[in-house]
């Protein structure tokens, strides 16, 4: 009994160390930002950074749940797009009340997530393939629905979700993001479903043997991911006040990078929402720094690519060191 | 009767898709089954075939390469720079292939030596390769005007599809490597059971590294032909190629997690994709609908393909 508790504490300390290393990366970037521009830590800049990170974070929560349970949800960018498009069209062309429009759009997100879940859990496709295929089709349909137009100028009450602010500095997107971060963390850490996600992700066979229905869990995880992608789409539309049929395509790679930089393991069963939050902050602040430095846009992809590799490399090195030390003490 | 049934069952499901689509397209338009259209199809599909073969190698070894599109772009750019600097054509081919090889070596190093996951690594290096291509080209396409070089990718006398011939040579090379060399055998061994392969004396670390380098090399060769065909090295040309290559690999019957598959099968996936894409134009589907239709057909084909292979494995 005491042995297992000891092991538990050790595992916790490994994850604590790697989250410290991630926080260190964040800190380095903040310090660099301060050196570049003294107004980097001004209230205004912080609140902007938080709001910009929010879209990445909400999208990242769904992605994190999907990756922990089974594998990446590459359709998240496209689901985000189509949900934004549907909500926008309902409000603009059919004069539907915005609450109803949001509900319907999120429902579509859930449905697409369920489609993914079905293909992965019951047909047995690798998540990578089924979600990518779906993305292809969904982007196409978003384009068809919108007929290539751009919609803009929405109801101000609706726009408040993305554009409004509380007490002058706290932007509404940030508030929405915090609500979903709390929701996601509680879901993963405190509920049965959350524990089942980790169990299925780390060893599907073992989870099955211990009485979990892995197919159901995967299904639920992807429905959640679809739902959160839908929410992100609505946040985006409310914040930017415009919608096109390709808004999500620019988010796919950054959101994957965010989640993986946050320490969620690509092989499943490991990771969490807080890592994703830190990853998204790193991503947003690096972009902010690059903007401040007026780095030409052609260098950005390369810099972000290097950043992804370096963070993950650091994470792995730290974990290896810890594992070695553990072996020595045992 | 049973014999006929069993032969029918052995035909890959994807071939039925292809046959049905060809029949459908030729009924709708008498332009479809003409020699001219066939040549265009060959020219369009051939470069994707080589990239998809590279992807097939990586997937059989149990990995994934999302940076192939980036490698394709970067190698194309270096090849274009080389030809515009007045280098002879063989040197240009080598430049492209070498660029791809170096990129692949970097991927392989990070994955097999540093132990990073292929998905994340190649996601990161993809950004690096695209970034380098953008920097080298200054965000603008580099036009290529050397006649001899362009003929490598063009239709000579409107009848000889040079791009298809060059790519067919590279494709045959890939098949020979898979069937008759150690690299091919070890790819299957590593994909099937990496630990087992290591215990039976294969230096899995080295060979995994080589698999990625080889995939980069093939993609680099394909890039040279692509630039010759398009007559320009565009810094964004590779977008989505890696995904198409992976989709074609899966459609060709390669499995993502058990070290099973075949470069020879990949040609079916490429054929399907090329046929749909050109067919929608020929029967005049409005461009608005095309991407939705292609996506739906591809995902349906993949679902059928994977579910039939899974059933076969259970038996």
Interface residues (C-beta under 8 A of the other chain):
Chain A: X72 X119 X123 X124 X125 X126 X128 X129 X130 X132 X133 X134 X135 X136 X137 X138 X139 X140 X141 X143 X144 X147 X148 X253 X256 X257 X260 X265 X266 X267 X297 X298 X299 X300 X301 X302 X303 X304 X305 X306 X307 X308 X309 X312 X313 X316 X320
Chain B: X64 X110 X114 X115 X116 X117 X119 X120 X121 X123 X124 X125 X126 X127 X128 X129 X130 X131 X132 X134 X135 X138 X139 X235 X243 X246 X247 X250 X256 X257 X288 X289 X290 X291 X292 X293 X294 X295 X296 X298 X299 X302 X303 X306 X307 X310
